[in-house]
Amino acid sequence: MARYLAGFCAGTIIVFGLVLLLGILGAGRLNPHRQETGWVAWIRHEKLRLLQAPPGRIVVVAGSNATFGIEARRLEALTGLRTVNAASHVNVLYTLQETDPLPALQAGDILLLPLETQAYARTTEMNQMSAEVGHQEGLDYFLSLPWRLKLGYIRHLEPSFLWQQLVRIRDGDALPRQGYWRFGVDDHGDLDLSDARPAPATVQDSARTTSMGRTVSPPMRQILCASIRSLAGRGVRVIGTPDNIYLMDQANIRNRQNLLKRARGLFTSCGGEWVDVPGGGLQPLERMYDTIFHPTAEGRRLRTDELARALCAGPIACKPQPVRD
């Protein structure tokens, strides 16, 4: 029995050690073709590169509502401030400190946060996508996590994923760059939506299954407030604004309106600012592409114009430049 237990313990230690070794050796290696998570890590890597520029910029951070719904090049022309769309296709984690390019922001920058409304109600638990994307960002990501999230990170990394990370090479340079393709961002972080065709039935199906809360969860309240105060202390202005969304159900619309009121109060009480937009960010069906969060190219243009007018009429002293339609 003692020999059995010793062998079992030794085997467990060996297996754990091999998994740990795989995790360390493969960390920081991008694998853009991995289903579900590789492309998310790749696009975040590309957008982070765009932030290696002098301060005085507008940096947009959110999920796919801003990836599809805000055109940074156009917003730059309308405000006169260099603009980078650093939004991801998905909300990878539910915290700002660990997911988004906040360390790259400097005094004089403006962080624009059109966070997805549902994100305000989320918790800060780790999930598989969070762990895999974080692993592709490198060991520094893991080391920056609090212990509670470190444990979740380890729990969600499967050995098969770690092996793939070790044997795959960086092959992102071979990815296509023209037309609507999730990897194809330009030097402002904008997607090319010129050939993205609307799918109204898909948008409506998505809207029918959407459930909207009406309050900010305590974890998000704490994390968001701490982030705003930290950035304000570094000389970064943080401006919240409604997300882009299509909703059909009136109860969901009312809940969202209540939630946005609470979000506005949170931003202003924690040292940030808030800018409203026409319709509170709600979009008509004809502006939408394939989900309730994704405007079409025309919807994005109109939405960006609305946002620029609101910013220039409020917190930003704009110096508009000629706009190319």
HELIX and SHEET records of a PDB file:
HELIX    1   1 ALA A    2  GLY A   26  1                                  25    
HELIX    2   2 GLY A   38  ARG A   49  1                                  12    
HELIX    3   3 SER A   64  GLY A   69  1                                   6    
HELIX    4   4 ALA A   72  THR A   79  1                                   8    
HELIX    5   5 LEU A   96  THR A   99  1                                   4    
HELIX    6   6 LEU A  102  ALA A  104  5                                   3    
HELIX    7   7 THR A  117  ALA A  121  5                                   5    
HELIX    8   8 GLN A  128  GLU A  137  1                                  10    
HELIX    9   9 LEU A  139  SER A  144  1                                   6    
HELIX   10  10 TRP A  147  HIS A  156  1                                  10    
HELIX   11  11 PRO A  159  VAL A  167  1                                   9    
HELIX   12  12 GLY A  172  ALA A  174  5                                   3    
HELIX   13  13 PRO A  200  ARG A  208  1                                   9    
HELIX   14  14 PRO A  218  GLY A  233  1                                  16    
HELIX   15  15 GLN A  250  SER A  269  1                                  20    
HELIX   16  16 PRO A  278  GLY A  281  5                                   4    
HELIX   17  17 LEU A  285  ARG A  287  5                                   3    
HELIX   18  18 ALA A  297  ALA A  313  1                                  17    
SHEET    1   A 5 THR A  83  ASN A  85  0                                        
SHEET    2   A 5 ILE A  58  VAL A  60  1                                        
SHEET    3   A 5 ILE A 110  LEU A 113  1                                        
SHEET    4   A 5 ARG A 237  GLY A 240  1                                        
SHEET    5   A 5 GLU A 273  TRP A 274  1                                        
END                                                                             
